[in-house]
Amino acid sequence: MGCCFSRRGKPAQDRQQQQKQQQQQEAPGGAGQDEAAGEEKAPQYSWDQRAKIDPKDYTFSGLKDETVGRLPGKVAGQQFIIQDCENCKIYVFDNSATITIDDCVNCQIFLGPIKGSVFFRDCKDCKCIVACQQFRARDCKKLEVFLCCATQPIIESSTGMKFGCFQYYYPELALQFKDAGLSIFNNTWSNIHDFTPVSGENNWGLLPENAVVQDYVPLPSSEELKAVRISTDVTRSIIPVTRGQRQKNSDESCLAVFFAGDYTTANARKLIDEMIGKGFQLVQTKEVSMKAEDAQRVFQQCASEFISLLEKGPVIALEFNGDGAVEGCQSIVNDVFSGTKVYFCSVGYCRMPSFKDTTPPLCLLSPFL
């Protein structure tokens, strides 16, 4: 006879199931913990894993009488802003996406390779070293710029602008140019377009040919920025220093063309060093892709021999100037590049694509043949 307050016993099968669940919950890594872990672990997305960007890390604003900068690797292709700075020394030793410089006065500025544009607005009495895809300046006065620019630099409503060829070196700079998608051989620093010319006046000119970079933008003095191993020696510059649109010293010029290969850049730099060492001047350089029709126009009778080489990639073209430039180039080719099949042509006059009004004799170097 049962008690009216006694609890009805569970069937044996239910009791066994309950004990089994309890053991799983108590055991390490049991089902209970798995369920809890599953509830706690939120889905992970790629945009959740990106490093958080603080705009202050990519801005210099409202500074006066300061030396500031960013070391290699600290900008890493981001946009950068410089504004409202006075009497400052500013160094960005890294590649960036774009940079705007607004309302800066009497500043000395170094800007590493910029993938897109650099835009100066309402700045005056600034001295700069800049490498970029596009250069623009508006409402500026007395800017002196050592420039590497892949496209035609543009000024607008600006006066007293002076330009020279970019010349700078530190170990990380070559890779930064590559990361920014800039060729060291594409530099139109002296081919300035003025949107607002004034009749009878010239809003821009060229810096003295013997201008010393450190006289304009000195090396950084802060302990942090001294860690960057900088050289302003012309012979070490990442960018070949060219004469641009300065008056040529001779009526004789020579155009040397290297085809794409493993040592194209090294060969081009070697020829530059050798020619300059013999007293010839480097007028301009260009890295450009060529089509079959370009080959017909440039290489003329030899065109059929080079069309297949053009498919391997862009060529590097170098223009040298000086009395005896053609003979001097041939001599260097024979002495220095003796292990390479070389084509040397004095074929009258030709035109390279994107070489503005350039019609020198042709010297062809091919590392493939």
C-alpha angles and dihedrals in degrees: 000000000000131000116247091227098048119112118242110249119242120240115263091247092058092048091053092050091050092050091050093053091048092052091050091052093049096045118091109263090009126160092269092057091044090055092047091048090049090053093048097046108085122201114272121222129189092243090054090058096054117111112257112250120219110204089212089068089062099043138078108190137165096000126155130188093351137131111219137160151150122246124226111289096022098097098033099184099317126134117267134202129202116182144157095007124151131192091352135145108219126185126183104184095183142067119268141183099238135339130205122195115194133180097349121157130197094348131150111217137185117190121187121216114320116203093206131012137333113207123194115194129180094348126143140185093011128146117207147177111205139173117188150137092242131017123200132172126182130180092357131145129204102352116167111198134184096204143193109182127167093204134038110293114237131209126184131186088350132130138193094027117163127188136195135170118278112254120174142120140195125150097256096047099088092055091045090057088052093048089050091051093241126140117221088219097057106081123142094172096146100040096091123177115206112202092192109038119177118220111250094009136085118218093193142031143164127279116243112286091237095048112146114222095216090057087064104032111018123207113271116270101199117104093235095053094042086074088077107090101225130183126182093184107134092223091058097045114130088219115060106244109238136187093231112183096348116127112278118238095216141032089229121088135168129206117208120193126195121193124222115283145122094284102032096115093043091049092049092050090048093053091048091053092047095047094046089047088059092052101262120133128234107228102179144334134212138186108200142156114240131204130209092264089053089054091054091053097042105034096031109178092015094050097107091058093057106039093088090050092054089062090064094069145285122332126230115227125194127190118205127186134200142092107296094014094140094049091042092053091049091051093051091047091053094046103038104028097040092130092058128075103247132195114204115183130177094190103159109256135339140169129236117211111262093011100124112226092336116149108160129146114275130251113180125199121185122184090191104061 
